[in-house]
């Protein structure tokens, strides 16, 4: 909850973060969505890196979580494309793997 006071007026509102989850596993997308949602994060998902890059042409999440091993374009290729684009280069990206996380 965030409070802002201007003169005699006071507003309270929730500041929510947004995340994009990119994974070709529906189960992995669902589990991570649930974990983030419990903490108030607004989540959107895409099943492929190609679809995620299209998604990023229209929306800019605060963070991107992506599986690094996907069919088609893999997570590292997607990361290169995200970081090469000035419009998306500052988005925090986290490569996920079944046994851990890699922060970039």
N, C-alpha and C positions, 0 to 999 in steps of 0.2 A: 504494500500500500504506500502510495506517495501522496504527500500533502503539499499544496501550493497555496500561499496566501498572497493576495494582492489587495492592499487597502483593507477594507472590512470584509472582503469575500474570501472564503476558504473552499478549496476543492480537494476532494479525495478521489484518487483513481488508481487503478492497477496498471502497472507498467509490465507488459508481457514481452517476452523475447520470442523470436521465431526460429524454427529449425527446419531444415530440409534434410530428410533421410533418403539416401540413395542406396538401394540394395536390391538384388534380383531375387532375394528370398522374402516372400510375403510374411513369413513368420518372424524373421529378424526385424522387418519394418514395423510390424505390429508390436513386438516386445519393446523395442526402443521407443516407439511412440508412446506406449503406456508409461514407461519409466520417466520420460520427459514431461508428459502431461501431468503427472502427479505433482510436479514442481511448477506448474503453471506455464509451461512452454507451449506455445502454439506450434503444432507440427503439421508439415505437409510431406508427402512421400512421392518418390518416383522409383519405378522398377529398373531403370537403366540409366547409364551415364548420358546417353544421347538425349533421352527425354528430360533429364535434369538440366542439361545445358540449355535446352529450349525453355524450360521453366524459368531459368535464371535470366532469360531475356526480358521477362515481364515482372518478376518478383525478386526481391533482395532480402533473403533471410539473414539473421544475425550469425548463424552457424550452419555449416553443412557437415553431416555425418555420412561417410560413404564407405562401403565395402571396397577393399582394394582389388579383390579378385571377382570380376563379373564377366559374363559372356559379352561379346562385342567389345566396346570400349571399356577398358578397365579403370579402376579408381585413380591410378597414377596418371593415366592419359587425361582423364577428366580434370584432375587437379592442375595439370599443366595448362589446360584450356582455361580453367577458372582464373588462375594466377596470371595468365597472359592477357586477359581482358581487363582494361583499366576500370570498367564498370563493376567488376566482380572481384578484382584482385585483393581487396581488403577484407573480404569475407573470411572468417575463421573457418578452416577446414580440418576435420578430424577423420583420418582413415581408420576404419574399424576392421577388425579381424576376429575370427572366432575366439582367439585366446588373448586378445589385448587391444590396446589403442595406440595409434601413432599420431601425435599432434604435429600439424604443419601450419 
